[in-house]
Amino acid sequence: MTIIDRPVRMPRPAFFAAWNYTGLTSLPVVVTPEHAYLTAEFAAERERRAMDRFAALGLATPDRRLTPQFRATLELLAAPARECYSWAAFTHRPHDDGAFFVATAGRDAVRLITDHQSIQLDPVPPRNLATALVEALPEHPPARMTTLRIPTTYLEDTDADPLSEMSGHADDLRHILRAERTAVHKLHAAVGHGADRVHSTALTVYDLTRTGRVLAFTSDTPYGGLEATVCSGNRTNLVDALNLTLNGLA
């Protein structure tokens, strides 16, 4: 089923009205469920107003039924084959916090962008999930730095030789991650395996005030250990890391 073919933006209550109308259960992981109790009368009135809004947007018919394309979009969000998502937390502007979710199944893909007030849905190319997510992140200049790769034992082991080259790199890494920051973004990937979903660990993006955007993550080494990596958070590095993470779950 073909999904929506253009971006649409709606208040969060309207999105929840559409979601409940379709009878879907599991919301996208970045969408916080409603916790307020709604009387049957209030819920019916909210649905009526939402359907009027959707009809004006071409998402519902005049008799207040969701279009097949809008239904298919919501169903894709509820049960994607593959997904990438991220939360954005601003140090001094919590009212700007938001989240991003990109999902695909078959030949369709949709991106969801949400904040405290509204939700936007955009159709995106199904082969570029990582790119669609990275392009939704708030802009911040990437750091100009050399990539640091350090066994995590040098970050945890107090017995490590403090004069070794790796100990020096570990100090550099700690200095970077303790620097003043304007925002933090947690990037994840997930895939569906039957009724279950497998989620990745986080790729963490720090928007540092003076240095710029950096990417930090851990990965397995060929010897069974863990390695910490910190590199420039430029577009290429973010997309590549997210693609590797997503493909590693398949």
C-alpha positions as CSV (number, residue, x, y, z in Angstrom):
1,M,0.0,0.0,0.0
2,T,1.3,3.4,-1.0
3,I,1.9,5.8,1.9
4,I,1.5,9.6,2.0
5,D,3.4,11.4,-0.8
6,R,4.1,14.8,0.9
7,P,5.1,16.1,4.3
8,V,2.2,16.7,6.8
9,R,2.3,18.3,10.2
10,M,-0.2,18.0,13.0
11,P,-0.7,18.7,16.7
12,R,0.2,15.7,18.9
13,P,-3.5,15.2,20.0
14,A,-4.6,14.9,16.4
15,F,-1.9,12.2,15.8
16,F,-3.1,10.3,18.8
17,A,-6.7,10.5,17.6
18,A,-5.7,9.0,14.3
19,W,-3.6,6.3,16.0
20,N,-6.5,5.3,18.2
21,Y,-8.9,5.4,15.3
22,T,-6.9,2.8,13.4
23,G,-6.8,0.5,16.5
24,L,-3.0,0.4,16.5
25,T,-1.2,-0.4,19.8
26,S,2.6,0.0,19.9
27,L,3.6,3.6,19.2
28,P,7.0,4.4,17.7
29,V,9.6,4.3,20.4
30,V,10.2,8.0,20.3
31,V,6.5,9.0,20.8
32,T,5.6,9.2,24.5
33,P,2.1,7.7,25.1
34,E,-0.7,9.8,26.4
35,H,-1.3,9.5,30.1
36,A,-4.3,11.8,30.5
37,Y,-7.7,10.2,31.1
38,L,-10.2,11.1,28.3
39,T,-13.9,10.7,28.8
40,A,-15.8,9.0,26.0
41,E,-17.5,12.4,25.1
42,F,-14.2,14.3,25.0
43,A,-12.4,11.5,23.0
44,A,-15.3,11.6,20.4
45,E,-15.1,15.3,20.1
46,R,-11.3,15.2,19.7
47,E,-11.6,12.6,17.0
48,R,-14.2,14.7,15.2
49,R,-12.0,17.8,15.2
50,A,-9.0,15.7,14.1
51,M,-10.9,14.2,11.2
52,D,-12.0,17.7,10.1
53,R,-8.3,18.7,10.2
54,F,-7.2,15.6,8.3
55,A,-9.9,16.2,5.7
56,A,-8.5,19.7,5.1
57,L,-5.1,18.1,4.7
58,G,-6.3,15.5,2.3
59,L,-5.7,12.7,4.9
60,A,-9.4,11.9,5.5
61,T,-12.6,11.7,3.4
62,P,-15.5,14.1,3.9
63,D,-17.3,11.4,5.9
64,R,-14.4,11.4,8.4
65,R,-12.5,8.2,7.4
66,L,-8.8,8.1,7.1
67,T,-7.5,7.7,3.6
68,P,-5.8,4.4,2.7
69,Q,-2.5,6.3,2.3
70,F,-2.6,7.8,5.8
71,R,-3.6,4.5,7.3
72,A,-0.8,2.8,5.5
73,T,1.6,5.4,6.9
74,L,0.5,4.8,10.5
75,E,0.6,1.0,10.0
76,L,4.2,1.4,8.7
77,L,5.2,3.4,11.8
78,A,3.6,0.7,14.0
79,A,5.4,-2.3,12.5
80,P,8.5,-1.4,10.4
81,A,10.9,-3.9,9.1
82,R,13.8,-1.6,9.8
83,E,14.1,1.6,11.7
84,C,16.5,4.3,12.9
85,Y,15.6,6.8,15.7
86,S,17.1,9.5,17.9
87,W,16.4,11.7,20.8
88,A,17.7,15.3,21.0
89,A,18.3,16.8,24.5
90,F,19.4,20.5,24.7
91,T,21.4,21.5,27.8
92,H,20.0,25.0,28.2
93,R,16.8,24.8,26.1
94,P,14.8,21.8,27.2
95,H,11.7,23.2,25.5
96,D,13.4,22.4,22.2
97,D,14.0,18.7,23.0
98,G,12.6,16.4,20.3
99,A,12.9,13.1,18.7
100,F,13.2,11.5,15.2
101,F,12.1,8.2,13.8
102,V,12.6,6.7,10.3
103,A,10.9,3.5,9.4
104,T,10.7,1.3,6.3
105,A,8.9,-1.8,5.1
106,G,8.9,-3.0,1.5
107,R,9.2,0.0,-0.9
108,D,7.9,2.6,1.5
109,A,9.6,4.7,4.2
110,V,8.5,7.5,6.4
111,R,10.2,9.9,8.8
112,L,8.5,11.1,12.0
113,I,9.7,14.3,13.7
114,T,8.2,15.2,17.1
115,D,8.6,17.8,19.8
116,H,6.4,18.7,22.8
117,Q,3.6,20.0,20.6
118,S,3.5,18.6,17.1
119,I,4.4,15.6,14.9
120,Q,5.5,15.8,11.3
121,L,5.5,12.9,8.9
122,D,7.7,12.9,5.7
123,P,7.9,10.3,3.0
124,V,11.6,9.4,2.4
125,P,13.6,7.1,0.2
126,P,13.5,3.6,1.7
127,R,17.2,2.9,1.0
128,N,18.5,5.9,2.8
129,L,17.2,5.5,6.4
130,A,20.4,6.6,8.0
131,T,20.7,9.7,5.8
132,A,17.0,10.6,6.5
133,L,17.7,10.5,10.2
134,V,21.0,12.4,10.2
135,E,19.5,15.1,8.0
136,A,16.7,15.7,10.6
137,L,19.2,16.4,13.4
138,P,19.6,20.0,14.5
139,E,22.5,21.7,12.7
140,H,25.8,22.0,14.5
141,P,29.3,22.3,13.0
142,P,31.4,19.1,13.1
143,A,34.5,18.9,15.2
144,R,37.8,19.0,13.3
145,M,39.7,16.2,15.1
146,T,41.7,13.0,14.7
147,T,39.7,9.8,15.4
148,L,40.5,8.3,18.8
149,R,40.1,4.5,19.2
150,I,40.9,3.2,22.7
151,P,40.3,-0.2,24.4
152,T,37.8,0.5,27.2
153,T,40.2,-1.1,29.7
154,Y,42.3,2.1,29.5
155,L,39.2,4.1,30.6
156,E,38.3,1.7,33.4
157,D,41.5,0.2,34.6
158,T,43.3,2.3,37.2
159,D,46.4,0.0,36.9
160,A,47.0,1.1,33.3
161,D,50.4,2.6,32.7
162,P,49.8,6.4,32.9
163,L,52.8,7.1,30.6
164,S,51.7,4.8,27.8
165,E,50.4,6.2,24.5
166,M,47.0,4.6,25.0
167,S,46.7,6.3,28.4
168,G,47.4,9.6,26.8
169,H,44.7,8.9,24.2
170,A,42.3,8.0,27.0
171,D,43.0,11.3,28.7
172,D,42.2,13.1,25.4
173,L,39.0,11.2,25.1
174,R,37.9,12.0,28.6
175,H,38.7,15.7,28.0
176,I,36.5,15.8,24.9
177,L,33.5,14.0,26.6
178,R,33.7,16.3,29.7
179,A,33.7,19.5,27.6
180,E,30.8,21.9,27.8
181,R,28.0,20.9,25.4
182,T,24.9,22.4,24.0
183,A,23.0,19.2,23.1
184,V,23.2,15.4,23.2
185,H,21.7,13.1,20.6
186,K,21.2,9.3,21.1
187,L,21.0,7.4,17.8
188,H,19.7,3.8,17.6
189,A,18.8,1.3,15.0
190,A,16.4,-1.6,15.1
191,V,15.1,-4.5,13.0
192,G,12.1,-6.8,13.2
193,H,12.5,-10.5,13.6
194,G,9.0,-11.9,13.5
195,A,7.1,-10.6,16.5
196,D,10.3,-9.4,18.2
197,R,12.5,-6.4,17.6
198,V,16.2,-6.2,18.1
199,H,17.5,-2.8,19.1
200,S,21.1,-1.5,18.9
201,T,23.1,0.1,21.6
202,A,23.3,3.9,21.3
203,L,25.6,6.0,19.1
204,T,26.0,9.2,21.1
205,V,26.4,12.5,19.4
206,Y,27.7,15.4,21.5
207,D,27.3,19.0,20.3
208,L,30.3,20.6,22.1
209,T,30.2,24.3,22.6
210,R,33.8,25.1,21.5
211,T,34.9,21.9,19.6
212,G,31.9,21.1,17.5
213,R,29.9,17.9,17.0
214,V,31.5,14.6,17.9
215,L,30.4,11.0,17.6
216,A,31.1,8.5,20.4
217,F,30.4,4.7,20.5
218,T,31.8,1.4,21.6
219,S,32.3,-1.7,19.4
220,D,33.6,-5.2,19.8
221,T,37.3,-6.0,19.0
222,P,38.5,-9.1,17.2
223,Y,40.0,-10.3,20.6
224,G,36.7,-10.2,22.5
225,G,37.2,-6.8,24.2
226,L,35.5,-3.5,23.8
227,E,36.9,-0.4,22.0
228,A,35.7,3.2,22.5
229,T,35.7,5.4,19.5
230,V,35.4,9.2,19.3
231,C,35.5,11.0,16.0
232,S,34.2,14.0,14.2
233,G,30.4,14.1,14.0
234,N,30.3,15.1,10.4
235,R,27.5,13.9,8.1
236,T,29.6,11.1,6.5
237,N,30.7,9.6,9.8
238,L,27.2,9.7,11.3
239,V,25.6,8.1,8.2
240,D,28.3,5.4,7.9
241,A,28.2,4.5,11.6
242,L,24.4,4.3,11.6
243,N,24.4,2.2,8.5
244,L,27.0,-0.2,9.9
245,T,24.9,-0.5,13.1
246,L,21.7,-1.2,11.2
247,N,23.3,-3.7,8.9
248,G,24.9,-5.5,11.8
249,L,21.4,-6.2,13.2
250,A,20.1,-7.9,10.1
